[in-house]
Amino acid sequence: MEKIDKNEIKGKSDVLLTVAVIAAIIGIVVFSGCIGEPQEKQNLTQTEKKTKTFTDDFNRTVEIQKNPERIVAISSTDVEILFSINASEKLVGRPNYLLYPPEALKIDDIGGMYPMNLEKIIAKNPDLILITWIFKEEYIKKVSELESYNLTVVGFNYPNTMKDIINHIKIIGEVVGKENEAKDLTKNITFRISKITKITNKLNESQKPKVYIEWINAGSKGSTAGRTSRGNNIILMAGGKNIFGDVEKSSFEANTEEIVNKNPDIIIITADLDKFNPDELKEVIKSRPGWKNIDAIKNDRICVIESQITWANPRLIQGLEEFAKCIHPELFENEK
């Protein structure tokens, strides 16, 4: 039998042990490298997934949560949009003047824009505050005031046209993580608009009646719509001509004599129909001094429409449909 050399075995063992140790060290270094760097990248990726940046109408770049869960909306317009895109569960605060939808009245009232109740807003611990308002110096100050409390605020200019409200819905969907729902809603609105405009766009000027619109909020006299208003936009889309469409204002109280002189073919009154009776409003219009000779009154072409569906919200499309039926009943009376 061949004699085994113990020294040779020991030498080979030492070599193997040394190789094993070196391999282990290399493995640890490699493993640490594989774990350490990707872990850092992974944490960064997770952080990136939690937030996103958004540029609002102030041209401010705001970092917001990708899917905010505690939203305070200071405009009723945004509340209605959030309900319409299935994001109502995210709402923790709504304005005190809200009327629609009724379910929104169950959400905590955080006050209005003027005065703004900072204590109530802060108490809701919101991760996002939406403000949609007409740009004024006071509005800008309100946004800055909220930001001074380290609150995340996104500000929007109040939408005035149908195109504006469609775009606003899309943006709100993007901000709150409901892009698909907003897309579906705007697709439906766009389809309903096209059903009307594909008819009214074919009308010539002689086929477009003169329209006087008046919003009555209190008492028996209200404001009308100038060129820059939603009311004017809706009248044009519905196939009419606003008798004050040449006035570079959004809303104002028109001179009674001037209304009579312009002799509208149709009068549209918008009002809160929970407060006003439509038939009584019509009688108020008919009894105004000097108005009996207006063609709209002589021909009984007075329409009373719920004012809420003429505001800047998803129901504005319903307002357009009502206007179209009033201005051109011969074209749209059978539309549903």
C-alpha positions in Angstrom: 0.0 0.0 0.0 1.2 3.5 -0.9 2.3 5.5 2.1 0.3 8.7 2.7 2.4 11.8 3.2 0.7 13.8 6.0 2.7 16.9 5.2 1.5 16.9 1.7 -2.1 16.6 2.8 -1.7 19.4 5.3 -0.2 21.6 2.6 -3.1 20.9 0.2 -5.6 21.6 3.1 -3.9 24.9 3.8 -4.2 25.9 0.1 -7.8 24.9 0.0 -8.6 26.8 3.2 -6.9 29.9 1.9 -8.8 29.7 -1.4 -12.1 29.2 0.5 -11.4 32.3 2.7 -10.6 34.4 -0.3 -13.7 33.2 -2.1 -15.8 34.0 1.0 -14.4 37.5 1.2 -15.0 38.1 -2.5 -18.5 36.8 -2.0 -19.2 39.1 0.9 -17.9 42.1 -1.0 -19.9 41.2 -4.1 -23.0 40.4 -2.1 -22.7 43.7 -0.2 -22.4 45.5 -3.4 -25.4 43.8 -4.9 -27.5 44.5 -1.9 -26.3 48.0 -0.8 -26.6 49.9 -4.1 -29.8 48.4 -5.4 -31.4 48.8 -2.0 -30.6 52.5 -2.1 -32.0 52.7 -5.6 -35.0 50.8 -4.5 -35.7 53.2 -1.7 -35.3 56.1 -4.1 -37.7 54.5 -6.5 -40.3 54.0 -3.8 -40.0 57.6 -2.8 -40.4 58.6 -6.4 -43.6 56.5 -6.7 -45.1 58.2 -3.7 -44.9 61.8 -5.0 -45.1 63.6 -8.3 -44.7 67.2 -9.4 -47.5 69.3 -10.9 -47.6 72.8 -12.3 -50.7 74.7 -11.4 -52.3 77.8 -12.8 -50.1 80.0 -10.8 -47.2 78.4 -12.7 -46.0 77.0 -9.4 -44.4 73.6 -9.4 -46.0 71.7 -6.5 -44.9 68.3 -5.2 -47.9 66.3 -4.3 -48.7 62.7 -3.3 -49.3 60.5 -6.2 -52.6 59.3 -4.8 -53.7 61.8 -2.2 -56.1 60.3 0.4 -57.1 63.4 2.4 -58.4 66.2 0.2 -59.9 69.5 1.2 -61.8 71.2 -1.7 -62.6 74.9 -1.2 -64.6 75.2 -4.4 -68.0 73.4 -4.9 -66.9 72.8 -8.6 -64.1 70.6 -7.4 -66.3 68.7 -5.0 -68.7 67.9 -7.9 -65.8 66.7 -10.1 -64.4 64.5 -7.4 -67.8 62.9 -6.9 -68.2 62.5 -10.7 -64.8 60.7 -11.0 -65.4 58.3 -8.1 -63.0 60.1 -5.8 -65.5 61.2 -3.1 -63.9 58.9 -0.5 -60.8 61.1 -0.6 -62.7 64.2 0.5 -62.4 65.2 4.1 -63.4 68.8 3.8 -65.8 70.8 1.6 -67.0 74.4 1.3 -69.9 75.7 3.5 -71.9 77.0 0.5 -72.1 73.6 -1.2 -75.5 72.6 -2.5 -74.7 69.6 -4.7 -74.5 66.6 -4.6 -76.6 66.0 -1.5 -74.2 63.2 -0.4 -71.4 65.8 -0.1 -73.2 67.5 2.7 -72.2 64.6 5.0 -68.5 65.7 4.5 -67.2 68.1 7.1 -67.7 71.8 6.4 -64.4 73.7 6.5 -65.9 77.2 5.7 -65.5 79.2 2.6 -62.9 81.2 0.7 -63.8 84.5 2.4 -63.2 84.2 5.3 -61.1 81.1 5.2 -61.2 79.0 8.4 -57.6 77.9 8.7 -58.2 76.1 12.0 -60.8 73.8 10.4 -58.6 73.1 7.4 -55.5 72.3 9.4 -57.6 70.1 11.7 -58.5 67.9 8.7 -54.8 67.1 8.3 -55.1 67.2 4.4 -52.4 65.9 2.1 -53.9 68.1 -0.7 -55.9 71.2 -0.8 -57.7 72.2 -4.1 -58.6 75.8 -4.7 -60.4 76.8 -7.9 -61.3 80.5 -7.9 -61.3 83.6 -10.0 -57.8 85.0 -10.0 -57.6 88.0 -7.7 -54.9 89.4 -5.4 -56.9 88.1 -2.4 -56.9 84.6 -3.9 -53.1 84.6 -4.3 -52.8 85.7 -0.7 -55.0 82.8 0.5 -52.8 80.3 -1.3 -49.7 81.7 0.2 -51.3 81.7 3.6 -52.1 78.0 3.4 -48.6 77.2 2.2 -47.1 79.0 5.2 -48.6 76.2 7.3 -46.7 73.6 5.2 -49.9 72.5 3.5 -49.8 71.2 -0.1 -52.0 73.5 -2.2 -52.8 73.4 -5.9 -54.5 76.5 -7.4 -56.7 76.7 -10.5 -58.3 79.5 -12.4 -62.1 79.2 -12.5 -63.2 77.6 -15.8 -65.5 79.7 -17.9 -66.1 77.8 -21.1 -67.2 74.2 -21.8 -63.7 73.6 -23.1 -62.2 74.9 -19.8 -64.4 72.7 -17.7 -63.4 69.6 -19.7 -59.8 70.4 -19.3 -60.3 71.1 -15.6 -61.9 67.7 -15.1 -58.9 66.0 -16.8 -56.4 67.9 -14.6 -58.3 67.2 -11.4 -58.2 63.5 -12.4 -54.5 63.6 -12.9 -53.8 65.4 -9.6 -55.9 63.0 -7.5 -54.9 59.8 -9.3 -58.2 59.2 -11.2 -57.0 59.8 -14.7 -59.1 57.0 -16.3 -62.3 58.0 -14.6 -61.8 61.6 -15.7 -61.1 60.5 -19.2 -64.3 58.5 -19.3 -66.3 61.5 -17.9 -64.9 64.0 -20.4 -65.4 61.5 -23.3 -69.1 61.4 -22.4 -69.4 65.2 -22.1 -67.6 65.7 -25.4 -70.0 63.2 -27.1 -73.1 65.0 -25.8 -71.6 68.4 -26.9 -71.0 67.1 -30.4 -74.7 65.9 -30.7 -75.7 69.6 -30.2 -73.0 71.5 -32.0 -73.1 69.3 -35.2 -76.6 70.7 -35.6 -76.1 74.3 -34.4 -72.9 74.8 -36.4 -75.0 74.4 -39.6 -77.3 77.3 -38.7 -76.8 80.6 -40.5 -77.0 83.9 -38.6 -80.7 84.5 -39.5 -81.5 81.2 -37.9 -80.0 82.1 -34.6 -82.5 83.9 -32.2 -81.4 86.8 -30.0 -81.2 85.7 -26.4 -81.3 87.6 -23.1 -80.1 85.6 -20.1 -80.5 86.7 -16.5 -79.4 85.0 -13.3 -81.6 85.8 -10.3 -80.1 85.0 -7.0 -82.2 87.3 -4.7 -85.1 89.7 -5.2 -86.6 90.1 -8.6 -83.6 91.5 -10.6 -80.3 89.8 -11.4 -77.2 90.0 -13.6 -76.7 89.1 -17.2 -73.8 87.6 -19.2 -71.2 89.4 -21.2 -68.8 88.0 -23.8 -66.4 86.3 -21.3 -69.0 84.4 -19.4 -70.0 80.7 -19.4 -73.6 81.9 -20.2 -72.4 83.5 -23.4 -70.5 80.4 -24.4 -73.5 78.2 -23.8 -75.8 80.4 -25.8 -73.5 80.3 -28.8 -73.1 76.6 -28.6 -76.8 76.1 -28.3 -77.4 78.1 -31.5 -78.3 81.5 -30.2 -77.0 85.1 -30.1 -76.4 86.7 -26.8 -77.7 90.3 -27.0 -74.9 91.4 -24.7 -72.2 89.2 -26.3 -70.3 92.3 -27.4 -69.8 93.5 -23.8 -66.3 92.7 -22.5 -67.5 91.5 -19.1 -68.4 88.3 -17.4 -71.5 89.4 -15.7 -73.2 92.7 -15.0 -76.7 94.2 -14.4 -78.1 95.4 -17.7 -80.0 98.6 -18.3 -83.7 97.8 -18.6 -84.2 100.2 -21.5 -81.3 98.7 -23.4 -82.8 95.2 -23.0 -86.1 96.4 -24.4 -84.3 98.1 -27.3 -82.4 95.0 -28.2 -85.7 93.1 -28.2 -84.6 89.5 -27.5 -86.5 86.6 -29.1 -85.9 84.4 -26.1 -85.4 85.1 -22.4 -83.6 82.6 -20.2 -83.8 83.0 -16.5 -81.5 80.9 -14.3 -82.2 80.6 -10.6 -82.1 78.3 -7.6 -85.4 76.5 -8.1 -85.4 75.4 -4.5 -85.9 79.1 -3.6 -87.9 80.3 -6.6 -91.0 79.1 -8.3 -90.6 79.0 -12.1 -94.1 80.2 -12.9 -93.8 83.1 -10.5 -90.4 84.1 -12.0 -92.1 84.2 -15.5 -94.8 86.5 -14.1 -92.1 88.8 -12.6 -90.5 89.0 -16.1 -93.7 89.7 -17.9 -94.8 92.4 -15.4 -91.6 94.5 -15.8 -92.4 98.0 -17.1 -92.0 98.3 -20.8 -91.3 94.6 -21.4 -94.7 93.6 -22.8 -93.5 94.6 -26.3 -90.5 92.4 -26.2 -90.9 89.6 -28.7 -89.8 86.9 -26.2 -92.7 88.0 -24.0 -95.3 88.5 -26.7 -94.5 85.0 -28.0 -94.2 83.4 -24.6 -90.6 82.4 -25.1 -89.4 82.5 -21.5 -87.4 79.6 -20.1 -86.5 79.1 -16.4 -83.5 76.8 -15.8 -81.9 75.6 -12.6 -78.8 77.8 -12.1 -76.7 75.1 -10.7 -76.4 73.3 -14.0 -75.0 76.5 -15.5 -72.0 76.6 -13.1 -68.5 75.3 -13.9 -69.1 71.7 -13.1 -69.7 68.4 -14.9 -73.4 69.2 -15.0 -72.7 72.1 -17.3 -73.4 69.8 -20.2 -76.9 69.4 -18.8 -77.1 73.2 -18.9 -76.1 73.2 -22.5 -78.8 70.7 -23.4 -81.5 72.7 -21.6 -80.4 75.9 -23.4 -80.5 74.1 -26.7 -84.1 72.9 -26.1 -85.1 76.4 -25.1 -83.5 78.2 -28.0 -84.3 75.6 -30.7 -87.2 73.4 -29.4 -87.9 72.5 -33.1 -84.4 70.9 -33.2 -83.9 69.4 -29.8 -87.3 68.9 -28.1 -87.1 65.2 -28.6 -83.5 64.9 -27.3 -83.0 63.0 -24.1 
